[in-house]
C-alpha cells in the first residue's frame, strides 16, 4: 500500500488539495502499478510561522 505524505505551507484551497491528491494517486498507479484503492495520501498544512526557509519564517518571507 503506497502512502504519500505531503507538507504544504497553509493557504491552499480544498480544491487545490483535492487536485493534488488525485494527481499523486494517478502517479502512484501509473508509475508503480499500485491499485488505485490502495493509495493513501496525507496532507499536512503547516502554518507559515512554523516553516523556515534560509533562517526566516515563511511568513517573514511573504509566503
TORPA-4810 file (N, C-alpha, C, O; in nm, 3 decimals):
<nodes>
NODE_1_0.084_-0.118_0.000_0.000_0.000_0.000_0.089_0.124_0.000_0.159_0.149_0.098_X
NODE_2_0.089_0.202_-0.107_0.166_0.326_-0.110_0.102_0.432_-0.020_-0.018_0.457_-0.025_X
NODE_3_0.185_0.492_0.061_0.141_0.603_0.145_0.230_0.722_0.116_0.352_0.712_0.128_X
NODE_4_0.170_0.833_0.078_0.245_0.955_0.048_0.206_1.062_0.148_0.087_1.086_0.172_X
NODE_5_0.306_1.127_0.205_0.279_1.237_0.298_0.336_1.364_0.239_0.453_1.368_0.199_X
NODE_6_0.254_1.468_0.235_0.291_1.595_0.176_0.273_1.704_0.280_0.168_1.712_0.345_X
NODE_7_0.373_1.788_0.296_0.364_1.903_0.384_0.352_2.027_0.297_0.434_2.049_0.209_X
NODE_8_0.249_2.108_0.323_0.227_2.231_0.247_0.220_2.349_0.342_0.162_2.339_0.451_X
NODE_9_0.278_2.461_0.301_0.254_2.583_0.376_0.106_2.616_0.360_0.054_2.612_0.248_X
NODE_10_0.041_2.648_0.469_-0.103_2.673_0.467_-0.140_2.776_0.360_-0.058_2.860_0.320_X
NODE_11_-0.265_2.767_0.315_-0.314_2.865_0.220_-0.372_2.806_0.093_-0.431_2.878_0.013_X
NODE_12_-0.356_2.675_0.073_-0.414_2.613_-0.046_-0.563_2.591_-0.024_-0.607_2.567_0.088_X
NODE_13_-0.639_2.598_-0.131_-0.782_2.575_-0.122_-0.810_2.424_-0.115_-0.723_2.343_-0.147_X
NODE_14_-0.930_2.390_-0.073_-0.971_2.249_-0.069_-0.966_2.189_-0.210_-0.930_2.073_-0.226_X
NODE_15_-1.002_2.268_-0.309_-0.999_2.221_-0.448_-0.856_2.190_-0.492_-0.832_2.090_-0.559_X
NODE_16_-0.761_2.275_-0.454_-0.621_2.251_-0.488_-0.570_2.124_-0.421_-0.498_2.045_-0.483_X
NODE_17_-0.606_2.105_-0.297_-0.563_1.985_-0.225_-0.624_1.860_-0.288_-0.557_1.758_-0.302_X
NODE_18_-0.751_1.867_-0.324_-0.817_1.753_-0.389_-0.749_1.720_-0.521_-0.730_1.603_-0.554_X
NODE_19_-0.712_1.823_-0.596_-0.641_1.802_-0.723_-0.505_1.737_-0.701_-0.464_1.650_-0.778_X
NODE_20_-0.435_1.778_-0.596_-0.306_1.719_-0.564_-0.322_1.572_-0.525_-0.243_1.488_-0.567_X
NODE_21_-0.423_1.542_-0.446_-0.450_1.403_-0.408_-0.476_1.318_-0.532_-0.423_1.208_-0.545_X
NODE_22_-0.558_1.369_-0.624_-0.586_1.295_-0.747_-0.459_1.273_-0.828_-0.434_1.163_-0.876_X
NODE_23_-0.377_1.379_-0.842_-0.256_1.369_-0.923_-0.154_1.272_-0.862_-0.092_1.194_-0.934_X
NODE_24_-0.138_1.277_-0.731_-0.045_1.185_-0.666_-0.094_1.041_-0.674_-0.014_0.949_-0.693_X
NODE_25_-0.223_1.022_-0.660_-0.280_0.888_-0.673_-0.256_0.835_-0.814_-0.210_0.722_-0.831_X
NODE_26_-0.286_0.916_-0.913_-0.263_0.875_-1.053_-0.117_0.842_-1.077_-0.085_0.746_-1.146_X
NODE_27_-0.026_0.922_-1.020_0.117_0.898_-1.038_0.158_0.764_-0.979_0.237_0.692_-1.040_X
NODE_28_0.107_0.730_-0.862_0.140_0.602_-0.800_0.085_0.485_-0.882_0.153_0.384_-0.900_X
NODE_29_-0.036_0.500_-0.932_-0.096_0.395_-1.014_-0.015_0.375_-1.142_0.015_0.261_-1.179_X
NODE_30_0.021_0.484_-1.208_0.092_0.475_-1.335_0.238_0.432_-1.318_0.288_0.354_-1.398_X
NODE_31_0.306_0.482_-1.215_0.450_0.457_-1.204_0.486_0.325_-1.139_0.586_0.263_-1.176_X
NODE_32_0.408_0.280_-1.041_0.443_0.154_-0.974_0.334_0.048_-0.984_0.347_-0.061_-0.928_X
NODE_33_0.229_0.080_-1.056_0.123_-0.020_-1.077_0.039_-0.048_-0.954_-0.020_-0.156_-0.942_X
NODE_34_0.034_0.047_-0.863_-0.045_0.028_-0.741_-0.194_0.030_-0.774_-0.238_0.111_-0.856_X
NODE_35_-0.271_-0.058_-0.712_-0.416_-0.049_-0.730_-0.466_0.084_-0.673_-0.426_0.123_-0.563_X
NODE_36_-0.551_0.152_-0.746_-0.595_0.285_-0.704_-0.653_0.284_-0.564_-0.634_0.379_-0.488_X
NODE_37_-0.724_0.177_-0.529_-0.788_0.174_-0.397_-0.688_0.154_-0.283_-0.725_0.165_-0.166_X
NODE_38_-0.563_0.123_-0.316_-0.463_0.103_-0.211_-0.381_0.228_-0.180_-0.305_0.230_-0.084_X
NODE_39_-0.396_0.331_-0.262_-0.313_0.452_-0.248_-0.369_0.541_-0.138_-0.489_0.568_-0.132_X
NODE_40_-0.280_0.587_-0.051_-0.316_0.680_0.057_-0.231_0.806_0.043_-0.111_0.798_0.019_X
NODE_41_-0.295_0.921_0.057_-0.225_1.049_0.052_-0.264_1.128_0.177_-0.382_1.145_0.207_X
NODE_42_-0.163_1.174_0.248_-0.187_1.255_0.368_-0.128_1.394_0.345_-0.010_1.407_0.311_X
NODE_43_-0.209_1.495_0.364_-0.164_1.633_0.350_-0.163_1.697_0.488_-0.262_1.691_0.562_X
NODE_44_-0.050_1.757_0.522_-0.037_1.830_0.647_-0.016_1.977_0.614_0.081_2.013_0.548_X
NODE_45_-0.107_2.061_0.661_-0.091_2.206_0.644_-0.001_2.258_0.755_-0.026_2.233_0.873_X
NODE_46_0.103_2.329_0.717_0.197_2.384_0.813_0.178_2.536_0.815_0.188_2.600_0.711_X
NODE_47_0.151_2.593_0.933_0.138_2.739_0.940_0.267_2.806_0.891_0.377_2.756_0.915_X
NODE_48_0.252_2.918_0.823_0.370_2.984_0.767_0.465_3.037_0.874_0.579_3.073_0.843_X
NODE_49_0.419_3.042_0.998_0.507_3.082_1.108_0.587_2.963_1.161_0.679_2.980_1.241_X
NODE_50_0.552_2.843_1.116_0.617_2.721_1.162_0.701_2.655_1.054_0.738_2.538_1.067_X
NODE_51_0.730_2.728_0.946_0.804_2.675_0.833_0.919_2.770_0.805_0.895_2.888_0.778_X
NODE_52_1.042_2.722_0.810_1.157_2.809_0.792_1.227_2.789_0.660_1.238_2.677_0.611_X
NODE_53_1.274_2.899_0.603_1.350_2.897_0.478_1.468_2.992_0.497_1.448_3.112_0.520_X
NODE_54_1.588_2.941_0.488_1.709_3.022_0.497_1.713_3.109_0.624_1.754_3.225_0.620_X
NODE_55_1.670_3.051_0.735_1.678_3.121_0.861_1.565_3.217_0.893_1.570_3.287_0.995_X
NODE_56_1.464_3.221_0.808_1.348_3.307_0.832_1.222_3.224_0.819_1.221_3.121_0.752_X
NODE_57_1.115_3.271_0.884_0.988_3.201_0.866_0.931_3.232_0.729_0.962_3.335_0.668_X
NODE_58_0.847_3.143_0.681_0.781_3.166_0.553_0.698_3.294_0.559_0.687_3.366_0.460_X
NODE_59_0.641_3.322_0.676_0.562_3.446_0.692_0.650_3.568_0.672_0.611_3.663_0.604_X
NODE_60_0.770_3.567_0.731_0.861_3.679_0.714_0.899_3.700_0.568_0.926_3.812_0.525_X
NODE_61_0.900_3.591_0.492_0.936_3.597_0.351_0.815_3.623_0.260_0.828_3.626_0.138_X
NODE_62_0.698_3.641_0.322_0.579_3.670_0.242_0.519_3.549_0.174_0.451_3.562_0.073_X
NODE_63_0.543_3.431_0.230_0.489_3.310_0.170_0.374_3.257_0.250_0.315_3.154_0.214_X
</nodes>
